Amino acid sequence: MKYYKVLKGNVGGFGNKTHSKGSTVTDEMFPNGNAKTLCEMGFLEETGPVKKDELISKQLIEETIKPIITEAIEDYTKAEIMDELKKQETEFNPLDKKSVLFDLLK
């Protein structure tokens, strides 16, 4: 099993699951060969395995800091969505439509 760090935006894996920038992922989270391709494209960087303690503390931090978005798009203004994306350190284009930005929150 190979380990990678997500370098850019969100990358999609099995089951429509997306992995955000800074996440540690494995090649088993993607269809066969996709992790290598994403690495060659600059979306992933190969790393060593993460220590279990580091992984658990990182997951707890993400769960604590990153709020779960359950409201509808109508509950947010475009500015609020952009503020939340900045807090999450998610790359986005401020010229994108509100619906595109809202999808990045999920």
C-alpha positions as CSV (number, residue, x, y, z in Angstrom):
1,M,0.0,0.0,0.0
2,K,1.3,3.5,-0.9
3,Y,0.5,6.6,1.0
4,Y,-0.1,10.1,-0.5
5,K,-0.8,13.6,0.6
6,V,-3.5,15.6,-1.3
7,L,-1.8,18.8,-2.6
8,K,-4.5,20.5,-4.6
9,G,-8.2,21.0,-4.1
10,N,-10.4,17.9,-3.7
11,V,-9.7,14.6,-5.4
12,G,-12.3,12.0,-5.9
13,G,-12.0,8.3,-5.0
14,F,-14.2,5.3,-4.6
15,G,-17.8,5.8,-3.8
16,N,-17.9,9.5,-4.8
17,K,-15.8,10.2,-1.7
18,T,-13.7,13.3,-2.0
19,H,-10.4,13.9,-0.2
20,S,-9.5,17.5,0.6
21,K,-6.2,19.3,0.4
22,G,-3.8,18.2,3.2
23,S,-5.5,14.8,3.7
24,T,-3.5,11.6,3.8
25,V,-4.8,8.9,1.4
26,T,-3.7,5.5,0.2
27,D,-3.7,4.0,-3.3
28,E,-6.5,1.7,-2.2
29,M,-8.9,4.6,-1.9
30,F,-8.9,5.1,-5.7
31,P,-9.5,2.9,-8.7
32,N,-6.5,0.9,-9.8
33,G,-3.8,3.2,-11.1
34,N,-5.6,6.5,-10.4
35,A,-3.5,7.5,-7.4
36,K,-0.3,7.2,-9.5
37,T,-1.9,9.3,-12.3
38,L,-3.0,11.9,-9.8
39,C,0.5,12.0,-8.4
40,E,1.9,12.5,-11.9
41,M,-0.6,15.3,-12.5
42,G,0.5,17.1,-9.2
43,F,-2.6,16.5,-7.2
44,L,-1.0,13.9,-4.9
45,E,2.5,13.6,-3.4
46,E,3.7,10.2,-2.3
47,T,4.6,10.0,1.4
48,G,5.3,7.4,4.0
49,P,2.6,6.0,6.3
50,V,1.2,8.2,8.9
51,K,1.6,7.1,12.5
52,K,-1.7,6.0,14.1
53,D,-1.5,8.7,16.8
54,E,-0.9,11.4,14.2
55,L,-3.8,10.2,12.1
56,I,-6.2,10.0,15.0
57,S,-5.3,13.5,16.3
58,K,-5.6,14.9,12.8
59,Q,-9.0,13.4,12.3
60,L,-10.2,14.7,15.7
61,I,-9.0,18.2,14.8
62,E,-10.7,18.1,11.4
63,E,-13.9,16.8,12.9
64,T,-13.8,19.6,15.6
65,I,-12.9,22.4,13.3
66,K,-14.6,21.5,10.1
67,P,-18.4,21.9,10.5
68,I,-20.8,19.5,9.0
69,I,-22.7,21.3,6.3
70,T,-26.3,20.1,6.5
71,E,-28.2,23.2,5.6
72,A,-29.5,24.0,2.1
73,I,-27.8,26.3,-0.3
74,E,-30.5,28.9,0.4
75,D,-29.3,29.1,4.0
76,Y,-26.0,30.7,2.9
77,T,-24.9,33.8,1.0
78,K,-22.1,33.5,-1.5
79,A,-19.8,35.5,0.8
80,E,-20.5,33.1,3.7
81,I,-19.7,30.2,1.5
82,M,-16.4,31.8,0.4
83,D,-15.5,32.6,4.1
84,E,-16.1,28.9,5.0
85,L,-14.0,27.7,2.1
86,K,-11.2,30.0,3.2
87,K,-11.4,28.6,6.8
88,Q,-11.2,25.1,5.4
89,E,-8.2,26.2,3.2
90,T,-10.1,24.9,0.1
91,E,-9.0,26.4,-3.2
92,F,-11.8,28.0,-5.2
93,N,-12.5,30.6,-7.8
94,P,-14.4,33.5,-6.4
95,L,-16.0,34.1,-9.8
96,D,-17.7,30.7,-9.7
97,K,-21.4,30.5,-9.1
98,K,-22.8,30.1,-5.6
99,S,-23.9,26.5,-6.4
100,V,-20.4,25.5,-7.5
101,L,-18.9,27.0,-4.3
102,F,-21.5,25.3,-2.1
103,D,-20.6,21.9,-3.6
104,L,-17.0,22.4,-2.5
105,L,-18.2,22.6,1.1
106,K,-19.5,19.0,1.0
